[in-house]
Amino acid sequence: MANGTTSGLWRGVLVVSLALNLLVAGMAAGWWLRHGDAHHGAHPSRLDMAGGPLTRALSAADRREIAREMRAVWRAQGGGRDAMRESMQALLSDLRAQPFDPARVAARLAEQRAAFAARFELGQQVFVAHLGAMSAAERLAFTDRLEVQIAAYRGHRDD
């Protein structure tokens, strides 16, 4: 085998390995968001997992309201499970393609990252709007609960 062919083969192997590692990491993150861990209970909401102490400091009613609003806005903007499912199916096809196109896989992963970032941004907008609708007393109570959550996180982290 010529040196250039061996080099190209190793490059392809490394790219496929990276793509598979990213796929496995994505699947693991999805499982974790769905099933939680011992610190957060058996089945925390995705909203709670994404926002950490900020959402855990909210009342259960506030979390439900924010999640409901996020789903409504997301669906109105054309987002949803079908789009993510289609994107993952396309990624699987891209990974199986012969010849393998690393640029296509990178572009697909960038699209998925952008969709996640858009959803995260939407969550922040809905969250801030919800805080703005609270009374001063409700917001102060939330702030006190947030302070407790931050202290608990720091205590857990430092153990």
Buried (B, 14 or more C-beta within 10 A) or exposed (E): EEEEEEEEEEEEEEBBEBBEEBBEEBEEEEEEBEEBEEEBEEEBBBBBBBBEBBBBBBEEEBBEBBBEBBBEBBEEEEBEEEEBEEBBEBBEEBBEEEEBBBEBBBEBBEEBEEBEEEBEEBBEEBBEEBBEEBEEEEEEBBEEBBEEBBEEBEEEEEE
